Amino acid sequence: MKRSFEPLYEHFHPEEREFVDRALEWIDRAVRRHEKRVTGFLDPRQADIVSSLAAREPEAALLMEGGYEGAERRVAVIAPAYMPPAPEDAGIRLVSVTSEDARFSELKHGDFLGALLGLGLRRDRIGDIHPHPGFCHVMAAGDLAEYIALHLRQVHRVNVTAEIVPLERLQVSEPRLAPLHLSVASMRLDGIVSDVVRMSRAKVVEPIRAGRCRVNWRIVEDPSHQLKVGDVVSLKGFGRFKILQSEGTTRSGRIRLTVGIWQ
């Protein structure tokens, strides 16, 4: 696209500008070259950006597909409006990971993700991961599913086997969230993050201001940002958590919260 997009950039964080440029290029190629463009797996914030940009282009059609309804990480299929994309265009395949080792049931989401990244895969080639006691289902980019099935042989020192199975066999797992009960003075971002990661507020302020904190996948640099029930918060290097519920206030006016920490 040749026209200036400087006014458009004002709606996005500076660190998102590179992704915005890529998304604009995807849309432009789909429309001007009359071809379908398939992205890697996008996180919810990236999906929102692509959706908002595609909505500005009446000649573009957009489909978001994660392999199942309610997927967190989804592939965007962008095409000219006259050739609307179908779910199969996303090319998503399902890999099932199993093991005869009893320790397999102790493996967590991060263990599987780490093993997959250890194969040299980029994060955007891997969709949602669904661990179960006896198996794990992994949504993967179609062109890499066979590579995963061939090379994934160990997850956190547990020997495994992997195979491609039909998408219809997918079994979705609920996120494993370890509950943590807090009593906080306010819903400020820095205060709640401080309690969750067990660091002083002074120490968490620096990474927040440096852009290493996200709320609902959007970069937030204001330590005083007010959180609410349902927000998903991540701090780079410390994982992520979700504010599950507010349970009223104490006699001294502090807020009782329950947060869930991703396992």
TORTORPA-871910 format. One line per 3 residues: number of its first residue (from 1); their letters; for each residue x negated, y, z negated of N, C-alpha, C. Coordinates in steps of 0.02 Angstrom, whole numbers, plus 32768, in hexadecimal, padded with zeros to 4 digits. Layout:
NUM) A) X,Y,Z,X,Y,Z,X,Y,Z; ... .
***
This chain:
1) MKR) 7FD6,7FC5,8000,8000,8000,8000,7FD4,803E,8000; 7FE1,806C,802C,7FB5,80A5,8035,7FC8,80E1,800B; 8008,80E5,7FF6,801C,8121,7FD3,8001,8121,7F8C .
4) SFE) 8000,815C,7F6D,7FE3,8162,7F2A,8012,8146,7EF5; 7FF4,8124,7EC5,801C,8108,7E8F,8009,8125,7E4B; 7FE7,815E,7E4C,7FD3,817D,7E0E,800E,8189,7DDF .
7) PLY) 8047,81A4,7DF6,8080,81AD,7DC9,8098,816A,7DAC; 8093,8136,7DD4,80AA,80F4,7DBD,807F,80DA,7D83; 803F,80E7,7D86,8011,80CE,7D52,8021,80EA,7D0E .
10) EHF) 8043,8123,7D0C,8053,8142,7CCB,807F,8116,7CA0; 80A2,80E7,7CC0,80D0,80BC,7C9B,80AD,807F,7C7D; 806C,8078,7C8A,8048,803D,7C73,800A,8050,7C4C .
13) HPE) 7FF5,8022,7C21,7FB8,802D,7BFB,7F7D,802D,7C2C; 7F49,8056,7C1E,7F0F,8058,7C4B,7EF1,8014,7C59; 7EF1,7FE8,7C27,7ED4,7FA5,7C32,7F00,7F7A,7C5F .
16) ERE) 7F3D,7F8F,7C6B,7F6A,7F69,7C97,7F64,7F80,7CE0; 7F3F,7FB5,7CEC,7F3C,7FD2,7D2F,7F22,7F9F,7D62; 7EEE,7F79,7D50,7ED3,7F48,7D7E,7F08,7F15,7D92 .
19) FVD) 7F2F,7EFE,7D61,7F63,7ECE,7D71,7F9A,7EEE,7D9B; 7FAB,7F2C,7D8B,7FDD,7F50,7DB3,7FC7,7F53,7DFC; 7F87,7F63,7E07,7F6D,7F66,7E4C,7F74,7F23,7E6F .
22) RAL) 7F64,7EED,7E4C,7F6A,7EAB,7E6A,7FB3,7E9B,7E7B; 7FE1,7EAC,7E4D,8027,7E9F,7E59,8041,7EC7,7E95; 802B,7F05,7E9B,803F,7F2E,7ED5,8025,7F0F,7F16 .
25) EWI) 7FE9,7EF4,7F13,7FCD,7ED4,7F4E,7FF5,7E96,7F61; 8008,7E6E,7F2F,8031,7E32,7F3D,8071,7E46,7F60; 8092,7E79,7F46,80D2,7E8E,7F63,80C8,7EA9,7FA9 .
28) DRA) 8094,7ED0,7FB2,8085,7EED,7FF3,8079,7EB7,8028; 8050,7E86,8016,8040,7E50,8046,807F,7E28,8057; 80A8,7E1B,8026,80E5,7DF5,8033,8112,7E19,8064 .
31) VRR) 8119,7E5B,805A,8146,7E82,8084,8128,7E92,80C8; 80EA,7EAB,80C8,80CC,7EC2,8107,80B4,7E89,8133; 809E,7E52,8114,8085,7E19,813B,80B8,7DE1,8142 .
34) HEK) 80F3,7DEC,8126,812A,7DBC,812D,8115,7D76,8116; 80FB,7D73,80D8,80E4,7D34,80BD,80F6,7D2F,8073; 80FA,7CF1,805C,8108,7CE6,8015,80C6,7CE8,7FEE .
37) RVT) 80C7,7D0A,7FB5,808D,7D0E,7F89,809E,7CEC,7F47; 8074,7CBD,7F33,807E,7C99,7EF5,8047,7CAB,7EC4; 8059,7CC5,7E8B,8027,7CD9,7E59,8014,7C9E,7E2D .
40) GFL) 7FE5,7CAA,7E00,7FD9,7C7A,7DCB,800E,7C83,7D96; 8007,7C5D,7D5F,8037,7C65,7D28,802C,7CA8,7D06; 8063,7CCC,7CFC,8061,7D0E,7CDD,807C,7D0B,7C96 .
43) DPR) 805F,7D33,7C6A,807D,7D38,7C27,80BA,7D66,7C2C; 80E5,7D69,7BF9,8122,7D90,7BFE,8117,7DDA,7C10; 80E2,7DF8,7BF8,80D5,7E3E,7C09,80C4,7E45,7C53 .
46) QAD) 8099,7E1A,7C6C,8088,7E1C,7CB3,80C5,7E0F,7CDE; 80F0,7DE1,7CC9,812D,7DD3,7CEE,815A,7E10,7CF0; 815E,7E35,7CB8,8185,7E72,7CB7,816A,7EA6,7CE8 .
49) IVS) 8127,7EAC,7CEB,8108,7EDC,7D19,8118,7ECB,7D61; 810F,7E8B,7D73,811E,7E76,7DB8,8168,7E82,7DC8; 8194,7E72,7D9A,81DC,7E7B,7DA5,81ED,7EC4,7DB0 .
52) SLA) 81D0,7EF0,7D87,81DF,7F38,7D8E,81C5,7F54,7DCF; 818A,7F3D,7DE5,816E,7F56,7E24,8194,7F3A,7E60; 81A6,7EFB,7E5D,81CB,7EDD,7E94,8210,7EFD,7E9C .
55) ARE) 822D,7F12,7E64,826F,7F32,7E67,826D,7F74,7E8D; 8232,7F92,7E93,822A,7FD1,7EB7,8227,7FC8,7F03; 821D,7F89,7F17,8215,7F7B,7F5E,8252,7F54,7F78 .
58) PEA) 8280,7F75,7F9B,82BE,7F54,7FB1,82B2,7F1D,7FE4; 8278,7F1D,8004,826A,7EEA,8037,8248,7EAC,8019; 8241,7EAA,7FD7,8221,7E71,7FB6,8253,7E49,7F8E .
61) ALL) 8249,7E06,7F8E,8270,7DD9,7F64,8241,7DB9,7F32; 8259,7DB1,7EF5,822E,7D97,7EBF,8250,7D5E,7E9B; 8229,7D2A,7E8D,8240,7CF2,7E64,820C,7CE5,7E2E .
64) MEG) 8222,7CE0,7DF0,81F8,7CCE,7DB8,8208,7C86,7DA5; 81D5,7C5B,7DA5,81E1,7C14,7D99,81AB,7BF8,7D6A; 81C1,7BD7,7D34,8192,7BBA,7D05,8196,7B6E,7D02 .
67) GYE) 81C2,7B51,7D2C,81CA,7B09,7D2C,8207,7AF2,7D06; 8223,7B1E,7CDC,825F,7B0E,7CB5,827D,7B4F,7C9B; 82BC,7B4D,7C8A,82DD,7B89,7C71,82C1,7B9C,7C2C .
70) GAE) 82B1,7BDB,7C24,8297,7BF3,7BE5,824B,7BF0,7BDF; 8228,7BE1,7C15,81DF,7BDD,7C13,81C2,7C20,7C00; 818C,7C1F,7BD8,816B,7C5D,7BC4,813D,7C75,7BFC .
73) RRV) 8114,7C49,7C15,80E5,7C5B,7C4B,8104,7C46,7C8E; 8108,7C75,7CBC,812A,7C68,7CFB,8101,7C7F,7D37; 810D,7C5E,7D6E,80EE,7C6F,7DAE,811D,7C9F,7DD3 .
76) AVI) 8102,7CD1,7DF3,812A,7CFE,7E1D,8122,7CE9,7E66; 815A,7CE1,7E87,815A,7CD4,7ECF,8179,7D12,7EF0; 8151,7D34,7F19,8167,7D73,7F38,816B,7D67,7F83 .
79) APA) 81A2,7D7B,7FA1,81AC,7D6E,7FE8,81D4,7DA7,8007; 81D5,7DAC,8049,8201,7DDD,806A,824A,7DCE,8058; 8273,7E01,8055,82B8,7DF9,803F,82DF,7DC9,806B .
82) YMP) 82CC,7DC3,80AA,82F2,7D98,80D7,82E0,7D4E,80D0; 82AD,7D3F,80A7,829B,7CF8,809B,8292,7CED,8050; 82CA,7CF1,802A,82C7,7CEB,7FE1,82A6,7CAB,7FCB .
85) PAP) 827A,7CAE,7F98,8256,7C73,7F81,8282,7C43,7F5A; 826C,7C05,7F59,828E,7BD0,7F34,8260,7BB6,7EFD; 827B,7B96,7EC9,8251,7B7E,7E91,8217,7B53,7EA7 .
88) EDA) 8221,7B29,7EDA,81EB,7AFD,7EEF,81B0,7B23,7F0E; 81BC,7B62,7F22,8185,7B8A,7F3E,8150,7B99,7F0A; 8162,7B96,7ECA,8132,7BA5,7E94,80FD,7B6F,7E8F .
91) GIR) 810C,7B33,7EA7,80DA,7AFE,7EA9,80C4,7AE4,7E65; 80F1,7AE9,7E33,80DF,7AD3,7DEF,80E6,7A88,7DE9; 80B5,7A69,7DC7,80B8,7A21,7DBB,80AE,7A14,7D70 .
94) LVS) 80C5,79D9,7D5C,80C3,79C7,7D15,808F,7991,7D09; 8062,799D,7CDA,802F,796D,7CC7,803E,7954,7C81; 8040,7911,7C7A,804D,78F2,7C39,800B,78D8,7C1C .
97) VTS) 7FFC,78EB,7BDF,7FBE,78D6,7BBD,7FD0,78A7,7B84; 7FB0,786C,7B82,7FBF,783B,7B4E,7F7E,781F,7B32; 7F84,77FA,7AFB,7F4A,77DB,7ADB,7F61,77A3,7AAD .
100) EDA) 7F36,7772,7AA5,7F43,773C,7A75,7F25,774C,7A30; 7F02,7783,7A2C,7EE3,7798,79ED,7F17,77B7,79BF; 7F1B,779F,7982,7F4D,77B8,7952,7F43,7802,7943 .
103) RFS) 7F06,781C,794C,7EF9,7863,793F,7F1A,7890,7971; 7F33,7874,79A8,7F52,789C,79DC,7F8C,78C5,79C0; 7FB1,78A8,7991,7FEC,78CB,7976,7FD9,7909,794E .
106) ELK) 7F99,7910,793B,7F82,7949,7915,7F6C,7983,7941; 7F66,7977,7983,7F4E,79AA,79B0,7F82,79E2,79B7; 7F69,7A1F,79BE,7F94,7A59,79C4,7F8F,7A78,7A09 .
109) HGD) 7FBA,7AA8,7A15,7FBC,7ACB,7A55,7F77,7AE5,7A68; 7F55,7B04,7A39,7F13,7B21,7A48,7EDF,7AEC,7A5A; 7EE7,7AB0,7A40,7EB8,7A7B,7A51,7EBE,7A68,7A9B .
112) FLG) 7EFC,7A61,7AB2,7F08,7A4F,7AF8,7EF2,7A88,7B26; 7F03,7AC6,7B13,7EEE,7AFE,7B3D,7EA2,7B02,7B41; 7E81,7AF9,7B09,7E38,7AFC,7B09,7E1A,7AC6,7B35 .
115) ALL) 7E36,7A8A,7B34,7E1C,7A53,7B5E,7E26,7A63,7BA8; 7E5E,7A80,7BB9,7E6C,7A91,7BFF,7E3E,7AC9,7C17; 7E35,7AFB,7BEE,7E06,7B31,7C01,7DBF,7B16,7C05 .
118) GLG) 7DB0,7AE4,7BDD,7D6E,7AC5,7BDE,7D5F,7AA1,7C1F; 7D93,7A94,7C46,7D89,7A75,7C88,7D77,7AA9,7CBC; 7D74,7AE8,7CA7,7D63,7B1D,7CD6,7D9F,7B3E,7CF5 .
121) LRR) 7DDB,7B30,7CDA,7E18,7B4D,7CF6,7E23,7B94,7CDB; 7E3F,7BBF,7D04,7E53,7C01,7CED,7E95,7BFB,7CC8; 7EA1,7C2A,7C9B,7EDF,7C27,7C73,7F1C,7C2D,7C9F .
124) DRI) 7F18,7C51,7CD7,7F53,7C5A,7D00,7F64,7C1D,7D2B; 7F3C,7BE8,7D25,7F4C,7BAA,7D49,7F72,7B79,7D1C; 7F7B,7B8D,7CDE,7F9D,7B63,7CAD,7FDC,7B86,7C94 .
127) GDI) 8013,7B62,7C95,8052,7B7E,7C7D,805D,7B6C,7C34; 809B,7B60,7C22,80AB,7B4F,7BDD,8091,7B0A,7BCC; 807E,7B01,7B8D,8064,7AC2,7B74,8093,7AAA,7B3C .
130) HPH) 80A9,7A6C,7B41,80DB,7A51,7B12,80C0,7A13,7AEE; 80A0,7A1D,7AB3,8086,79E4,7A8E,80BF,79BE,7A6A; 80B9,797C,7A6A,80E6,7950,7A46,80BB,791E,7A20 .
133) PGF) 80D7,78FA,79EF,80AF,78CA,79C9,808C,7896,79F4; 80AC,787E,7A29,808E,7849,7A50,8077,785C,7A95; 8083,789A,7AA9,806F,78B1,7AEC,8070,78FC,7AEE .
136) CHV) 8056,7918,7B24,8058,7960,7B2E,8068,796D,7B77; 8097,7999,7B84,80A9,79AC,7BC8,808B,79F0,7BD8; 806A,79F4,7C11,8047,7A31,7C26,8062,7A47,7C6A .
139) MAA) 807A,7A84,7C6F,808E,7AA1,7CAF,804F,7ABB,7CD1; 8044,7AA8,7D0F,8006,7ABA,7D31,8012,7AD0,7D78; 7FE5,7AF9,7D91,7FE8,7B0D,7DD8,7FE0,7ACE,7E02 .
142) GDL) 8009,7AC9,7E36,800C,7A8C,7E5D,7FC9,7A77,7E7B; 7FA0,7AA7,7E8F,7F61,7A95,7EAF,7F2C,7A7D,7E7D; 7F3A,7A82,7E3C,7F09,7A6C,7E0A,7F22,7A33,7DDF .
145) AEY) 7F60,7A1E,7DE9,7F7C,79E9,7DBF,7F54,79A8,7DC7; 7F42,7997,7E05,7F1C,795A,7E0F,7ED6,795F,7DF0; 7EB8,7999,7DF2,7E77,79A4,7DD3,7E7C,7997,7D87 .
148) IAL) 7EB1,79B1,7D69,7EBB,79A7,7D21,7EC4,795D,7D12; 7EEF,793B,7D3A,7EFC,78F5,7D2E,7EBC,78CB,7D35; 7E8F,78E0,7D60,7E52,78BA,7D6C,7E1D,78C7,7D37 .
151) HLR) 7E18,7906,7D1F,7DDF,7919,7CF5,7DEE,7922,7CAB; 7E2D,792A,7C98,7E3C,7934,7C50,7E37,78F0,7C2D; 7E02,78E7,7C06,7DF6,78A7,7BE5,7DED,78AE,7B99 .
154) QVH) 7DE9,78EC,7B81,7DE0,78F5,7B3A,7DFF,7937,7B23; 7E21,7936,7AEB,7E3D,7972,7ACC,7E28,7973,7A83; 7DFE,79A2,7A72,7DE6,79A9,7A2E,7DCD,7966,7A12 .
157) RVN) 7DA1,7946,7A37,7D80,7907,7A24,7DB0,78CC,7A22; 7DEA,78D3,7A3F,7E19,789B,7A45,7E1C,7887,7A8F; 7E0F,7847,7A9D,7E11,7830,7AE2,7E59,782E,7AFB .
160) VTA) 7E64,7847,7B38,7EA7,784B,7B54,7EA7,7834,7B9C; 7EE2,7829,7BB6,7EEC,781E,7BFD,7F21,784F,7C14; 7F1F,7861,7C54,7F4F,7891,7C6F,7F69,7878,7CB2 .
163) EIV) 7FA8,7885,7CBF,7FC6,7872,7CFF,7FFB,78A5,7D12; 8007,78AB,7D53,803C,78D7,7D6C,807E,78B1,7D69; 80B1,78D0,7D4E,80F4,78B2,7D49,8127,78E3,7D66 .
166) PLE) 8162,78CB,7D77,8196,78F8,7D93,81A9,792F,7D61; 81B8,796A,7D7B,81CC,79A2,7D50,820A,7990,7D27; 8234,7964,7D42,8272,7952,7D1F,8264,792F,7CDD .
169) RLQ) 8228,7917,7CD3,8217,78F3,7C95,81FD,7922,7C5F; 81FA,7962,7C6D,81E1,7992,7C3C,820A,7990,7BFC; 81E6,798E,7BC4,8205,7995,7B82,81E8,79D2,7B60 .
172) VSE) 8211,7A04,7B57,81FB,7A43,7B39,81F4,7A3B,7AEE; 81BF,7A57,7AD3,81B4,7A55,7A8B,81BC,7A9C,7A6F; 81D5,7AA0,7A33,81D9,7AE1,7A11,8194,7AF4,79F7 .
175) PRL) 8183,7B35,79F8,8142,7B4A,79DE,813A,7B35,7994; 80FE,7B20,7982,80F0,7B11,793D,80DC,7B51,7919; 8109,7B69,78EE,80FC,7BA7,78CA,80F7,7B99,7880 .
178) APL) 80BD,7BA9,7864,80B3,7BA0,781C,80D0,7BDE,77F9; 8102,7BD5,77CD,8120,7C10,77AD,80F1,7C2F,7779; 80F3,7C71,7778,80CD,7C98,7747,80FB,7CCD,772A .
181) HLS) 8103,7CCF,76E8,812F,7CFE,76C8,8106,7D3A,76AF; 811C,7D75,76C1,80F8,7DB2,76B1,8124,7DE3,768C; 8104,7E0F,7667,8125,7E48,7649,80FE,7E85,765F .
184) VAS) 811D,7EAF,768A,80F8,7EE7,76A8,8118,7F29,7697; 80EF,7F5D,7698,8108,7FA0,7687,8132,7FBD,76BF; 8123,7FAB,76FE,8147,7FC5,7738,813F,7F94,7771 .
187) MRL) 815D,7FA5,77AA,8158,7F7A,77E5,8120,7F91,7813; 80F0,7FB7,77F9,80B8,7FCE,7822,8090,7F92,783C; 8079,7F99,787A,8052,7F65,789A,8014,7F53,7873 .
190) DGI) 7FEC,7F86,785F,7FAC,7F78,783E,7FB6,7F55,77FB; 7FE9,7F68,77D6,7FF5,7F4A,7795,8007,7F00,779B; 8034,7EF0,77CA,804A,7EAA,77D1,8012,7E7F,77EE .
193) VSD) 7FEF,7E99,7820,7FB7,7E73,783C,7F82,7E66,7806; 7F75,7E98,77DD,7F44,7E91,77A7,7F56,7E57,7779; 7F96,7E52,7767,7FAC,7E1C,773A,7FA9,7DD8,775C .
196) VVR) 7FB9,7DD5,779C,7FBB,7D95,77C0,7F74,7D7A,77CB; 7F47,7DA4,77E1,7F03,7D8C,77F1,7ED4,7D90,77B4; 7EEE,7DAA,777D,7EC8,7DAE,773E,7E88,7DD8,7746 .
199) MSR) 7E92,7E13,7761,7E5C,7E44,7766,7E76,7E86,774B; 7E49,7EB0,7735,7E5F,7EF1,771C,7E7E,7F19,7755; 7EAB,7F47,7742,7ECB,7F71,7775,7E97,7F99,779B .
202) AKV) 7E63,7FB0,7779,7E2F,7FD8,779A,7E0D,7FB0,77D1; 7E05,7F6E,77C6,7DE2,7F45,77F7,7E0E,7F33,7833; 7E50,7F30,782A,7E7B,7F1E,7863,7E8B,7F5C,788D .
205) VEP) 7E84,7F96,7870,7E93,7FD3,7897,7E66,7FDA,78D3; 7E26,7FC9,78CB,7DF6,7FD1,7902,7E08,7FA7,793F; 7E15,7F65,7939,7E27,7F3F,7974,7E6B,7F54,7992 .
208) IRA) 7E98,7F6C,7967,7ED8,7F84,7982,7ECC,7FC1,79AE; 7EA6,7FF1,7995,7E98,802E,79BD,7E6E,801F,79FA; 7E4A,7FE6,79F9,7E20,7FD4,7A32,7E47,7FAD,7A67 .
211) GRC) 7E89,7FA4,7A5C,7EB2,7F84,7A8F,7EB1,7F38,7A8B; 7E9E,7F1C,7A52,7E9A,7ED3,7A4D,7ED8,7EB5,7A2A; 7F0B,7EDE,7A21,7F48,7EC6,7A02,7F82,7ECE,7A34 .
214) RVN) 7FAD,7E9B,7A35,7FE7,7E9E,7A62,8026,7E90,7A39; 805B,7EB4,7A49,809D,7EA8,7A2D,80CB,7E97,7A67; 80E6,7E5B,7A64,810F,7E42,7A9C,80E8,7E46,7ADE .
217) WRI) 80A8,7E34,7ADA,807A,7E30,7B13,8068,7E75,7B2F; 807D,7EAA,7B10,806C,7EEE,7B26,8036,7F0A,7AF7; 8001,7F27,7B13,7FCB,7F44,7AEB,7FE7,7F7E,7AC1 .
220) VED) 7FDA,7F7B,7A80,7FEF,7FB0,7A52,7FB1,7FC7,7A2C; 7FA1,8008,7A31,7F65,8023,7A11,7F75,804E,79D4; 7FB4,8056,79C5,7FC8,8080,798D,7FD1,8055,794E .
223) PSH) 7FA4,805C,791C,7FAA,8034,78DF,7FEC,803D,78BA; 800C,8077,78C4,804A,8085,78A0,8088,806D,78C6; 807E,804B,78FE,80B6,8031,7925,80E4,8008,78F8 .
226) QLK) 8125,8013,78FD,8156,7FF1,78D2,816D,7FAF,78F2; 8162,7F79,78CD,8177,7F38,78E5,81BE,7F29,78D0; 81DB,7EF7,78EF,821F,7EE2,78DF,8225,7E96,78E4 .
229) VGD) 825B,7E7C,78C9,8266,7E34,78CB,8269,7E1D,7914; 8246,7DE7,7923,8244,7DCD,7967,8206,7DDF,798D; 81E0,7E10,7975,81A3,7E25,7998,816E,7DEF,7994 .
232) VVS) 814A,7DE6,79CB,8111,7DB8,79CE,80D2,7DE3,79D0; 80A5,7DD7,79A2,8069,7E00,799A,802C,7DD4,79A3; 7FFB,7DEC,79C9,7FBC,7DC7,79CF,7F82,7DF8,79C6 .
235) LKG) 7F4E,7DDF,79A5,7F10,7E05,799C,7ED8,7DD9,79B8; 7EB4,7DF3,79E9,7E82,7DCB,7A0B,7E52,7DAB,79DA; 7E4B,7D69,79DF,7E1F,7D45,79B3,7E40,7D2A,7975 .
238) FGR) 7E81,7D3D,796A,7EA4,7D28,792D,7EE6,7D06,793C; 7EF5,7CF7,797B,7F34,7CD6,798A,7F6E,7D06,798A; 7FAA,7CE9,7983,7FE6,7D13,7985,8019,7CFA,7952 .
241) FKI) 8047,7D27,7942,807C,7D17,7913,80BC,7D39,7928; 80F3,7D22,790C,8135,7D3F,791A,8158,7D51,78DA; 8176,7D8B,78D9,819D,7DA0,789E,81E0,7D7C,78A1 .
244) LQS) 81EB,7D4D,7875,8226,7D22,7878,8263,7D41,7858; 825A,7D5D,781D,8294,7D7B,77FB,827F,7DAB,77C4; 82AD,7DD9,77B7,82A4,7E07,777F,82D6,7DF2,774A .
247) EGT) 82BE,7DEC,770C,82E7,7DD1,76D6,82F8,7E06,76A1; 82FF,7E44,76B7,8311,7E79,7689,82D4,7E98,7667; 82E2,7EBC,7633,82AC,7EE0,7610,82A9,7ECB,75C7 .
250) TRS) 826E,7ED6,75AB,8264,7EC8,7563,827C,7F05,753B; 827C,7EFE,74F9,8291,7F36,74CF,8264,7F73,74D8; 8226,7F65,74EA,81F7,7F9D,74F3,81FA,7FBA,753A .
253) GRI) 8227,7F9E,7564,8230,7FBA,75A7,8206,7F9A,75DD; 81E1,7F65,75CC,81B9,7F43,75FF,81E5,7F14,7628; 81D2,7F09,7666,81F9,7EE1,7694,81E2,7E98,7693 .
256) RLT) 8211,7E6A,7689,8201,7E23,768C,8207,7E0B,76D4; 81D0,7DEE,76ED,81CF,7DD6,7732,81BA,7D8D,7735; 81D3,7D6A,7768,81B9,7D29,7779,819E,7D2D,77C0 .
259) VGI) 815F,7D1C,77C9,8142,7D1A,780B,812E,7CD2,781B; 812C,7CC2,785B,8117,7C7F,7870,80D5,7C85,7896; 80A3,7C60,7882,8061,7C62,78A2,805B,7C27,78D2 .
262) WQ) 804C,7C36,7910,8045,7C01,7942,800D,7BD1,792E; 801D,7B90,7934,7FEC,7B5B,7923,7FCF,7B3C,7962 .
***
